[in-house]
Each structure stands twice: as structure tokens, then as C-alpha cells.
Amino acid sequence: MRTVYVDNNATTPVAPEVMKAMTPYFTERFYNPSAISGWVHGIDAAIARARRTVSEFLGASDPKEIVFTSCATESNNWAIVGAARAHQKRRHIITSKVEHPSVLEVCKSLSKDGYDVTFLNVDGDGNLSLDALMDAIRPDTLLVTLMAANNETGVIFPVDELSAAVKERDPNIIFHTDATQYVGKLPVDLNHNFEQVDLISFSGHKIHGPKGIGGLFIRGGTSLAPLLYGGHQENGRRSGTENVPGIIGLAKACEFAERGIEEMQRVKFLRDQLEKELLALFPSALVNGAKANRLPNTLNIAFREIDSETLLHQLSQSGVYASNGSACATGSLDYSHVLRAMEVPYDYVAGSIRFSFSRLNCAEDVKTIIEKMKKKGCR
């Protein structure tokens, strides 16, 4: 049975060159970078080279602006909580209703601690209103945290425009973006298309790197309190023994992603072809975010009066692996908060499927998906 993996927004397979680069740091180069043995064997120097590679990939001005974390969830938590701890006189945070749970749940937690959080609405295609954002800003606004691209629908927020407008209104407001889905699919240059963003979260396992490694870009001059205490690592900003194999793997994955961004037009063609054929096959289906600017790899399509869990189970038995939303929300009995915020019709919201491609997919994958879907009766 041929296997088709189209759940790359959940995780990606580790690229062979990434695995090869990591392997020595599990075996003969296993040393702790903070120990004398680590210094003798150049482990700290290897981390410095990896930091420089990641910095160059993102277009940062200084490698020291890159801090390695365990994942994007940690990066998001740190960005929000760290900003709140560092600027306690301001008590207002702005976010959107369609953010990843690692942003939403942190904001909800802070609201219980006396912070006032504004959750912005989106329209039926998942777009955010600049006017609504500007109307929400107050003299005590501390932080604006808005994702670069939605993990479920692929809808892209115009972070450049939004961050520039916020900074023009009040340069002291910290702007954070969760770019976990954006990085590796579209070009990032932190001194051009994200130049007004102070904090950016990203992750290794979304770009064919390993799980358990992520990063937070902290623009020079941005004050952020630590989330973890007890060590001097990461220039005193993030305590804990470094995940050396993960750091090396993330850097190699960034090199892999930089070469692969040019292939995203081909990936978009695959996505568009699948969308076209599914809509022809199932005329009642709806594409969530159809009119919005979307990631080139992501298709979120809803089938009327169909249970997505049942459909996904049937597809997986046929060797096709997709999803119905955020992997971090799997197991929740509630429908997608993203689709509810977009007011997707009730008889469709339970039947939404996300197909997310990577550069490793091919035209034969689209053909296989259509063949399997023909047998599922979603008309």
C-alpha cells in the first residue's frame, strides 16, 4: 500500500542530511558544552556556528538575537510571559481568537493574574482587520502577539503592516509573532519583511528538523525576563543544558529549508490541484480561507455533514495521513476554535480536513488522495 503523508503542518520527517549532521553529537561528540570536556572538544564553538547559521537564515543582525528553546510552544510562552514580567506597569495584551493554543492559553492564564487581554475577531476567511487592531490599542498596551500564518487554515496575517502600524502608534509596545508555520515556507528577512517585529517564535520539526528544538528571536534592545532560571546558558537568558544534537539539527534544517523555499511554487501547484479536484468531486465542499492569502502548502477543506475523525481514520487505513487541525488540540472534544472564530457553518465545521504538503510530496500523492477520497462518499 502506497503511503501519502500530507500532515506536514503537524510535523515533518527529518531530512537525511539533518540526521547525518546530528548523529556525531549523540555519540563521539556527546560532551556538555558547559563542561571542560565540551570546551576542549569545541562543542561550544559548534553551537556558535549553528546559531550563526540560523541567524543568517532568518536575516537577523546579530547571532546573539537567536536563543535556542525546546520548541515553539516554549518560545511562545516565554515571549508572552517574559514580556509581562519585564514590563509590569503595562497590563494590556492584544491577540487574536485564532492563535495557536500555546499563545491563547498563556494569554488566558495571564488574564487570571490581572492582565486585560483583547481577543480580536477574524472574518469568514480568517483575515484580521487592521482597524480593529488599532482600535484595541490603549495607553497601557504591553504586547501584541499575532501569528504570521495559521496552522489550521494557512491564512497569512500581514505582519509587516500590522507591526508597523502598532509601532507607529506606540513604539514601546512589544510585537511578537508566532512564525512556526511561516518559517521555511516563505522567505523571512528580519531586517526587511519583519523589521518591526521584536520577538519571533519558530521550531525545528516544522522544517524537516528534529523535535525538541525551537528558537526565539529577540531583537536587540527588547527587554524580556527569563522563563527558566538556574544556569548561565544562552547568555543567561535561558537556563538548562543545551540540546546540542537538536541545535545542530536545527541549523542544518535551516540550510535545507533555504534551498527548499524556491520549491514552494511547485508545492503550491500540488495544493491547488488537490483543491480543484476535490471541489470538482465534492461540489458541496467549502475551502476554509479560500479568499485569503494562504501558505502555499495548506488546504483546509470542509465536507458537509461528515465527521472528520471518521474520515481521517478511513483515509489512514488507506495510507493517506492528513489531520483536522492543530496536533496540540488532538483529543479535545470541542470543534476547532479557529473555524468557530471564522463562523464556518455548523454542518461543515465537524467535517473539516487539513492537507498540508511539503517539498517531499509529488503529483502522484495528489492522484492517490483523490482516488481514496472517491470511495468516501462526501458528496
C-alpha positions as CSV (number, residue, x, y, z in Angstrom):
1,M,0.0,0.0,0.0
2,R,1.4,3.4,-1.0
3,T,1.7,5.9,1.9
4,V,0.9,9.6,1.4
5,Y,1.9,11.9,4.2
6,V,0.1,15.3,4.0
7,D,0.2,16.4,7.6
8,N,3.4,18.5,7.4
9,N,1.9,21.4,9.5
10,A,1.9,18.9,12.4
11,T,5.4,17.7,11.8
12,T,7.8,16.9,9.0
13,P,10.2,13.9,8.5
14,V,13.8,14.7,9.5
15,A,15.8,15.2,6.3
16,P,18.7,12.7,5.8
17,E,21.3,15.5,5.8
18,V,19.9,16.8,9.1
19,M,20.1,13.3,10.7
20,K,23.7,12.9,9.5
21,A,24.8,16.2,11.0
22,M,23.2,15.4,14.3
23,T,24.5,11.8,14.8
24,P,28.0,12.6,16.0
25,Y,26.6,14.7,18.8
26,F,24.8,11.7,20.2
27,T,28.0,9.6,20.1
28,E,31.6,10.7,19.9
29,R,30.7,14.4,20.4
30,F,28.3,14.0,23.3
31,Y,30.1,16.4,25.7
32,N,28.3,19.1,27.7
33,P,29.2,22.4,26.2
34,S,29.4,24.0,29.7
35,A,32.0,21.4,30.9
36,I,35.8,21.4,30.3
37,S,35.4,18.4,28.0
38,G,32.9,20.3,26.0
39,W,35.2,23.3,25.6
40,V,38.2,21.0,24.7
41,H,36.1,19.3,22.0
42,G,34.7,22.5,20.6
43,I,31.0,21.9,21.4
44,D,30.5,25.5,22.4
45,A,32.1,26.5,19.1
46,A,29.7,24.1,17.2
47,I,26.7,25.8,18.9
48,A,28.1,29.2,18.0
49,R,28.3,28.1,14.3
50,A,24.8,26.8,14.4
51,R,23.5,30.0,15.9
52,R,25.1,32.0,13.2
53,T,23.6,29.7,10.5
54,V,20.1,30.1,12.0
55,S,20.7,33.9,12.3
56,E,21.7,34.2,8.7
57,F,18.7,32.1,7.5
58,L,16.3,34.5,9.3
59,G,18.3,37.6,8.3
60,A,19.0,38.7,11.9
61,S,21.5,41.4,12.5
62,D,23.4,39.6,15.3
63,P,23.5,35.8,16.1
64,K,23.0,36.7,19.8
65,E,19.5,37.6,18.9
66,I,18.7,33.9,18.4
67,V,18.0,31.9,21.6
68,F,17.5,28.2,21.4
69,T,14.5,26.7,23.2
70,S,12.9,23.3,23.4
71,C,10.1,24.1,20.9
72,A,7.8,26.9,19.6
73,T,5.4,26.3,22.5
74,E,8.2,27.3,24.9
75,S,9.1,30.2,22.7
76,N,5.6,31.5,22.6
77,N,5.2,31.1,26.4
78,W,8.5,32.8,27.0
79,A,7.7,35.7,24.7
80,I,4.4,36.5,26.4
81,V,5.2,35.7,30.0
82,G,8.7,37.2,29.7
83,A,7.4,40.4,28.3
84,A,4.8,40.6,31.0
85,R,7.4,40.1,33.8
86,A,9.8,42.6,32.3
87,H,7.1,45.4,31.9
88,Q,4.8,45.1,34.8
89,K,3.4,48.6,34.7
90,R,1.5,47.8,31.5
91,R,-1.3,45.3,31.9
92,H,-3.0,45.0,28.5
93,I,-2.3,42.4,25.8
94,I,-3.8,42.1,22.3
95,T,-4.0,38.8,20.4
96,S,-6.5,37.1,18.1
97,K,-9.1,34.3,18.5
98,V,-7.3,32.1,16.0
99,E,-3.9,31.8,17.6
100,H,-2.2,28.5,18.4
101,P,-3.1,27.2,21.9
102,S,0.4,27.9,23.1
103,V,-0.5,31.6,22.7
104,L,-4.2,31.6,23.6
105,E,-3.8,29.5,26.8
106,V,-0.9,31.7,28.1
107,C,-3.0,34.8,27.5
108,K,-5.9,33.3,29.3
109,S,-3.7,32.4,32.2
110,L,-2.4,36.0,32.4
111,S,-5.9,37.3,32.4
112,K,-6.5,35.4,35.6
113,D,-3.5,37.2,37.1
114,G,-5.0,40.6,36.5
115,Y,-4.0,41.3,32.9
116,D,-6.6,42.5,30.4
117,V,-6.5,40.6,27.2
118,T,-8.2,41.6,24.0
119,F,-9.0,38.7,21.6
120,L,-9.5,40.1,18.1
121,N,-12.1,38.6,15.8
122,V,-11.4,37.5,12.2
123,D,-13.7,37.5,9.2
124,G,-15.2,34.4,7.4
125,D,-11.9,33.9,5.6
126,G,-9.7,34.2,8.6
127,N,-8.5,37.7,7.9
128,L,-7.7,40.2,10.7
129,S,-8.8,43.8,10.5
130,L,-6.0,46.4,10.9
131,D,-8.7,48.9,12.0
132,A,-9.8,46.5,14.8
133,L,-6.2,46.1,15.9
134,M,-5.6,49.8,16.1
135,D,-8.9,50.5,17.9
136,A,-7.8,47.9,20.5
137,I,-4.6,49.7,21.4
138,R,-4.6,51.5,24.8
139,P,-2.0,53.6,26.7
140,D,-1.3,50.5,28.9
141,T,-0.9,48.1,26.0
142,L,2.1,46.0,26.7
143,L,2.2,43.4,24.0
144,V,0.6,42.5,20.6
145,T,1.0,38.8,19.7
146,L,-0.3,37.8,16.3
147,M,0.7,34.7,14.3
148,A,2.4,35.0,10.9
149,A,0.4,32.2,9.4
150,N,-2.4,30.0,10.8
151,N,-1.5,26.4,11.4
152,E,-5.0,25.1,10.6
153,T,-6.1,27.1,7.6
154,G,-2.7,28.5,6.3
155,V,-4.2,32.1,6.3
156,I,-1.4,34.6,6.5
157,F,-1.6,37.7,8.6
158,P,0.1,40.8,7.2
159,V,2.6,41.0,10.0
160,D,4.7,43.8,8.3
161,E,1.7,46.1,8.0
162,L,0.3,45.2,11.4
163,S,3.6,45.6,13.3
164,A,4.5,48.9,11.5
165,A,1.1,50.4,12.4
166,V,1.5,49.3,16.0
167,K,5.0,50.7,16.3
168,E,3.9,54.0,14.7
169,R,1.1,54.3,17.3
170,D,3.4,53.4,20.3
171,P,7.0,52.3,19.8
172,N,7.1,50.9,23.3
173,I,4.5,48.2,22.6
174,I,6.3,44.8,22.1
175,F,5.2,42.9,19.0
176,H,5.5,39.2,18.9
177,T,4.7,36.8,16.1
178,D,4.4,33.0,16.1
179,A,6.1,32.2,12.8
180,T,6.2,28.5,13.3
181,Q,4.2,27.7,10.2
182,Y,5.6,30.6,8.1
183,V,9.4,29.9,8.5
184,G,10.6,27.5,5.9
185,K,7.7,28.0,3.6
186,L,8.1,31.7,2.8
187,P,11.2,33.9,2.9
188,V,12.0,35.7,6.2
189,D,14.3,38.6,6.5
190,L,14.2,40.1,9.9
191,N,15.6,43.4,8.7
192,H,13.1,43.8,5.9
193,N,9.8,42.0,5.9
194,F,9.7,41.6,9.7
195,E,11.7,44.6,10.7
196,Q,9.2,46.0,13.2
197,V,8.7,42.6,15.0
198,D,10.5,42.3,18.3
199,L,10.0,38.6,19.1
200,I,9.6,35.7,16.7
201,S,9.0,32.0,17.6
202,F,9.9,29.1,15.3
203,S,10.5,25.4,15.5
204,G,12.8,22.7,14.1
205,H,10.3,19.9,13.4
206,K,8.2,22.0,11.0
207,I,11.2,22.4,8.6
208,H,12.5,18.8,8.4
209,G,14.5,19.2,11.6
210,P,14.2,17.3,14.9
211,K,11.6,17.6,17.5
212,G,12.5,19.1,20.8
213,I,14.3,22.1,19.5
214,G,13.0,25.6,18.7
215,G,14.0,29.2,18.8
216,L,13.1,32.7,19.8
217,F,14.4,35.7,18.0
218,I,14.8,38.6,20.5
219,R,15.6,41.8,18.7
220,G,18.4,43.8,20.2
221,G,17.1,46.2,22.9
222,T,14.0,44.2,23.7
223,S,13.6,43.5,27.4
224,L,12.5,40.0,28.2
225,A,12.5,38.3,31.6
226,P,13.8,34.7,31.7
227,L,11.3,31.9,31.9
228,L,13.8,29.3,33.2
229,Y,16.3,30.0,36.0
230,G,19.3,28.2,37.3
231,G,22.1,28.4,34.8
232,H,24.2,30.7,32.6
233,Q,23.3,29.1,29.2
234,E,22.1,31.2,26.2
235,N,23.9,34.3,27.6
236,G,21.9,33.9,30.8
237,R,18.6,34.2,29.1
238,R,17.5,30.5,29.0
239,S,18.9,28.2,31.7
240,G,19.4,24.5,31.1
241,T,21.9,22.2,29.4
242,E,21.8,22.8,25.7
243,N,20.2,20.2,23.4
244,V,23.4,20.1,21.2
245,P,22.2,17.5,18.7
246,G,18.9,19.4,18.3
247,I,20.7,22.7,17.8
248,I,23.0,21.2,15.2
249,G,19.9,19.7,13.5
250,L,18.0,22.9,13.5
251,A,20.9,24.7,11.8
252,K,21.1,22.0,9.1
253,A,17.3,22.1,8.7
254,C,17.6,25.9,8.1
255,E,20.1,25.2,5.3
256,F,17.7,22.6,3.9
257,A,14.8,25.0,4.2
258,E,16.6,27.8,2.5
259,R,17.2,25.7,-0.5
260,G,13.7,24.4,-0.5
261,I,11.8,27.7,-0.3
262,E,12.2,28.1,-4.1
263,E,10.3,24.8,-4.4
264,M,7.2,26.2,-2.7
265,Q,5.7,27.3,-6.1
266,R,5.7,23.6,-7.0
267,V,4.2,22.7,-3.7
268,K,1.5,25.4,-4.2
269,F,0.7,23.8,-7.6
270,L,0.1,20.5,-5.8
271,R,-2.1,22.1,-3.2
272,D,-4.1,24.0,-5.8
273,Q,-4.5,20.8,-7.9
274,L,-5.8,18.9,-4.9
275,E,-8.2,21.7,-4.1
276,K,-9.5,21.9,-7.6
277,E,-10.1,18.2,-7.9
278,L,-11.7,17.9,-4.5
279,L,-14.1,20.7,-5.3
280,A,-15.0,19.1,-8.6
281,L,-15.5,15.7,-6.9
282,F,-17.5,17.1,-4.0
283,P,-19.4,20.3,-5.1
284,S,-20.8,21.0,-1.7
285,A,-17.4,21.2,0.0
286,L,-16.0,24.5,1.3
287,V,-12.4,25.7,1.4
288,N,-11.8,27.5,4.7
289,G,-9.9,30.7,4.0
290,A,-10.4,30.4,0.2
291,K,-10.3,34.2,-0.4
292,A,-7.4,34.9,1.9
293,N,-3.7,34.9,1.3
294,R,-2.6,31.4,2.4
295,L,0.5,29.4,2.9
296,P,1.4,27.6,-0.4
297,N,1.2,24.2,1.2
298,T,-2.0,24.3,3.2
299,L,-5.6,23.3,2.2
300,N,-8.3,23.2,4.8
301,I,-11.5,21.9,3.2
302,A,-14.8,21.2,4.9
303,F,-17.3,18.5,3.9
304,R,-21.0,18.9,4.8
305,E,-22.4,16.7,7.5
306,I,-19.3,14.5,7.6
307,D,-17.4,13.6,10.7
308,S,-13.7,14.4,10.1
309,E,-12.4,11.9,12.7
310,T,-14.2,9.1,10.9
311,L,-13.0,10.3,7.5
312,L,-9.4,10.6,8.7
313,H,-9.5,7.2,10.2
314,Q,-10.7,5.7,6.9
315,L,-8.0,7.6,5.0
316,S,-5.3,6.5,7.3
317,Q,-6.4,2.9,6.8
318,S,-5.8,3.6,3.1
319,G,-2.4,5.0,3.7
320,V,-3.3,8.7,3.5
321,Y,-2.3,10.7,6.6
322,A,-3.9,14.2,7.0
323,S,-5.5,15.9,10.0
324,N,-8.4,18.0,11.1
325,G,-6.5,20.8,12.8
326,S,-3.8,21.5,15.4
327,A,-1.9,18.5,16.6
328,C,-1.7,20.2,20.0
329,A,-5.5,20.2,20.2
330,T,-5.9,16.5,19.3
331,G,-8.1,14.7,21.9
332,S,-10.2,17.8,22.6
333,L,-13.9,17.2,22.4
334,D,-14.5,20.7,21.1
335,Y,-14.5,21.8,17.5
336,S,-11.7,23.9,16.1
337,H,-11.5,27.3,17.8
338,V,-10.1,28.6,14.5
339,L,-13.1,27.5,12.4
340,R,-15.5,28.7,15.1
341,A,-13.9,32.1,15.1
342,M,-14.4,32.1,11.3
343,E,-18.0,31.2,11.8
344,V,-17.8,28.2,9.5
345,P,-21.4,26.8,9.1
346,Y,-22.2,24.2,11.8
347,D,-23.0,21.5,9.3
348,Y,-19.4,21.9,7.9
349,V,-17.2,22.6,10.9
350,A,-17.1,19.0,12.1
351,G,-16.1,17.8,8.6
352,S,-13.0,19.9,8.0
353,I,-9.8,18.2,6.9
354,R,-6.4,19.8,6.6
355,F,-4.0,18.6,3.9
356,S,-0.5,20.2,4.4
357,F,2.2,19.4,1.8
358,S,6.0,19.6,2.0
359,R,8.7,19.7,-0.7
360,L,8.8,15.9,-0.4
361,N,5.3,15.5,-1.9
362,C,4.7,14.9,-5.6
363,A,1.9,14.8,-8.2
364,E,1.4,11.1,-7.5
365,D,0.3,12.0,-4.0
366,V,-2.5,14.2,-5.2
367,K,-3.7,11.4,-7.5
368,T,-3.6,8.9,-4.7
369,I,-5.6,11.2,-2.3
370,I,-8.3,11.7,-5.0
371,E,-8.6,8.0,-5.6
372,K,-9.0,7.3,-1.9
373,M,-11.5,10.2,-1.4
374,K,-13.7,9.0,-4.3
375,K,-14.5,6.0,-2.1
376,K,-15.5,8.0,1.0
377,G,-18.9,9.4,-0.2
378,C,-18.5,13.0,1.0
379,R,-20.8,14.4,-1.7
